[in-house]
């Protein structure tokens, strides 16, 4: 029996699912990680995952795994009822990650959720333990839009951000030429390879990626969420104490004044160690 992880990624989206499920995967000694984007599979090495592969379609999961293995599944892909049932039947244990507050576990699966408790539910928030380690805060203000911006939405907002003298953390899928276009509007530009380090060093962190906002809160930053779209993380971010400034860039100054350190103790108590311990109990691992 082997533990596999699967996270859906998209080069036109963010890597929130990849980062949160990778944080959990690191709690196990020998796992194999699958994702639908081959570039993202290579990025997993930077997140501490040694074995990973890109697959073109969720239906190819069974070509990698064997019947009786364990799968931790993190995706918003619509699964037809038959396919979902087939996965539950194929794997010894099928564990699904969902931050949708309306979601409940389906027959035969275990659900990891930050919102609900009960039978067949692991109540947890998935953040890499590295963010809880003490670090020097030498970046005053930093902003992370997300991992991709093919429509160049940020470029339209950037002139209004210039007055705040923000550092900028680039996204994984950002092109070099696009970063050059953005450069004049930010104090400093940090490459994606500095992702974890920059988050841990920031005093005030503004994020349009909800998972990154949680990581910044865990690292002790005064965190502001500037959403690009409605997020299933909204209730969780509010519980933690992250300021949701809404969609209007003009409200950033007000948000900066309101921002305070989040509830790190809650995040740590609900973290990956809790989830991993519950999974090991379900699988009958010796601890």
Secondary structure, 3 states (H helix, E strand, C coil): CCEEEEECCCCCCCCHHHHHHHHHHCCCCCEEEEECCHHHHHHCCCCCCCCEEECCCHHHHHHHCCCCCEEEEECCCCCCHHHHHHHHHHCCEEEEECCCCCCCCCCCCEEEECCCCCCCEEECCCCCHHHHCCCCCCEEEEEECCCCCCCCHHHHHHHHHHHHCCEEECCCCCCHHHHHHHHHHCCCEECHHHHHHHHHHEEEEEECCHHHHHHHHHCCCEEEECCCCCCCCHHHHHHHCCEECCCCHHHHHHHHHHCCECCHHHHHHCCHHHHHHHHHHHHCCCC
